[in-house]
Amino acid sequence: MISIFDRRIKKLNNSWIFEYVIVLLFIVFGFIGWKYSFSYSGMGIIVLTILLLFVFNDFKYIIPAGISLLFSYNSGYEVTSFPVKIAVYGGLLIFIVVLFSLLNFKLENFKKPKSYIGIVLLSISCMIPIFWNSVITKESSLMYFIYFTWVLYVVLYFVFGVNLGKNSLRIAIFTFSSLIILLSSECLLTVLKMHNENPNENILSFTYSLGWGICNEAGIMLCFCLPFVFYELIKTKNSIISIICVLKVFACLVGIVLTTSRAALLVGGFEALVFFILTMIFSKKKITNLVFFILLGLLSILFIHLYYGFERLFEDIKNVVFEYGFGGDGRERLYKGAYELWSKNWLNRILGSGIVSELEHRVSYGREDALVFTVYHSTFFETLVMGGIFGILCLLFHFYEKYKQLWKKELPFVLVMLVGYLAVDAYGMLDNTYGMYYYMVPLVILMASLDNDKNTDIFNYELIGA
């Protein structure tokens, strides 16, 4: 830390109110970037990050900076073109991270990361099949980089694991809780825009791209974020934070419905119900939180009744979103194709056929005829194709490390995170989670934070250090 700021600023750096405001400021930058100009927003995020690191010399501020930059990108991806905008601002953020790491290098910091063996093994299982890839052509040669994505997740985990301090978990919780605001806003504005352009179509029939990902992927991330807002609600004694959290819960549920993701609706609904029960058991302001839920629930019921209609909403969810149940979307074909690739020969069975095993032209990230590699919409089948039996064993060891991190933590935190992990991992059996950058980046940041910070009393941190 810059010495002239040391005594005056240390208290501010450990204030939960300051962190909360800073996270919301990054979310505002993210929204501006997604809605208006990613370039201007990206520069704002970079400048704010530099300022915070200069004053506080604390790596924790990279968490909201990186997450807001990642989920505000609005231009989409394609393997035949290079995403210049995200590369520029992502590159600037990487430069800041490297510079911070060099200036604060301490050999003993490498002892802090503990939950990395599973991710390292998965990166190895991802790379090995590159030697017998037979589908990538000159046109799609950028896809060779995909074989090293798990290596990037390993690097990301270690960068955060080495640089984060003992005050990182709280800001990670605030960041993922507040990410709900950005994701739900993106879904709502996109659906409203599509509805204005196609007023005769049912709003729950739309499928759309948000730039960084598609609507189903927003559903995944909303389910990932939901535990954190409920944990804030359990721990806070502040009525203002309580109402903000309840608003975020309802925003999350609206966002999940608008993603039209069947798995997200089921998983998010299950999470919300269980988390509500846990909130009523463990919350420090049970009556206040219950009153806020009832009031906002009644207002939501009135709004839906006046502007949409409850009967129509349930009928649309039943007949539009769940028109084909859980079938009719090609998943059976994908799972069968994955099994056939895996069982093709003993090499594929043991080590997999690779993360890029099939190519196809289809609509992707808003592009009509994008060349993409096939993703099998299941953590199990995706890992089976990517790394075979070896990959599945690596994944199981990673799960062991991930769930072990919750051991000996405070009971409310353990229960909320356990339900959240189990729900999203179950989701991953039916849709994309593991191996997808939008899920893996937040996950490795969270795991690095848990390795470094054991304090789950997020609204009552003592000053760290003398």
Phi, psi and omega in degrees: 000145176298125192298324184291343179263351195309298187286326184284329189259339184305318181297319178296319181296337180254016178271126179294329179295316179297315179299317181300315180295317180298317179298314179297326177296318176297321178296320177298315175302318180299317179296316178301318180295318181289319186277323190242292185215110179295327181295311180295317179296317179300319178294321177298318178296317180295314181297315179298320179296315179300316180298314181295318180292323180296318184282316189256340183051044183235121186292344185301334182287347174291334182299301179293331178296310182295318182293316180294323178294318183296315187265009173253358179291129190239013188253354178078172182228150172207141187291342181267000178223153185263128181283087189298312187300309182293329179293320181296306184283327172296321178296320177296319178294321177297318178301317178298318180297315180297315180298316178300316182297320180291317182290336183246023185295128173219125185300325183291343179295338180288353175277346186287317179295132184230339189249052189246348188298315180299318180292321178297316179296320178295325177294323177294316181294332179286323185282323189307313185292356178300336184287341177237026174293136182229009185248340181284131180248180178300321180298325184249028186297338176299340181293342176300330180294336182296332179293346182251010181297321179294330175297320178296324177293323176297312180300316181299316179300314182291322179300313179287320181298324181282322189267334181291152179252196184275021178227033189258335186294321182299313182289333174294317177298314178299321182294311182289327175295316183282341176301333176306320181300314182293312184294316180294322177297318179299315180295314182297312183293324179293316180294319178298320178297315180293324178294320177296326180279334182225069187296340183272351180268147179292135184293340179269009177259355184282138165241141190204163176255143176256002182102296178284339182188182180257175187300320178301322181289329172295323177299318177301311185290328175295320175294323177297321186279336188303320179302326186289323179289324177291326177293321173303316182296323179293320189272335188285148171250004185262122183294328179295316178295324178301312181292324176298317180295317179297320176298320179293324177298312181293323176298320179297316181295320175298315179300317180298316178300317183288343175288343183055025177273119182297316180295320179295321178299315181290312182292315180297320177296317177297313179302311184301318180295311181294317181294325177297317178298315179297324178296318180292337179276313191255347187300144176280347178225066186301308184295315179302312181295320179297317179298316179297318178297316181296314181298312181291327176296317178295319177297321178294318178299315180297317181297313180298318181298318184283322189252351180219310181103126183294316181299318179295320180299311181293323177295320180293319177298318181290314189266339181256303182292314183257032182304321182251020184063230174255006177254190175076007181242010176088002182295321179300320178296318179296316182294320178295318178297321178297316180296319180295321176297316181295321185271005184298320178203172184290332177296315178296322181294320185275315187242357176087167178259357174109155181294332174252089182252337179217144176244150178207154173260124178198174176292128180207129179050041175084358179262136189288323186224057182279142175272117184227160173268149184290130174248136194264010171052040176193128178303318182295306184291325177297316180291324179298316178291316184297313189226007178063206179299321178300317179296319179297318178296321177296318179297318179297321179292323176298316177302318178302314180293320183295313182286331178297331180300336181280346184299134177069012172278170178300139188306311179302320179296315180301313184293316180297313181290324179297313178297317180297314178299311183297319181296313182288326176293324174294318174307317183296344175285344182243353183204181184282128169221282184297136180091347179268130190301322184294336177267320186290322181299308176300322183296313182291329175295316178298316181295322177295321178296318180294328176293329186265327190238118181263353185276111180258004177274076197293341182256014183213052179282138169278162175299139181263122181092168182276000000 
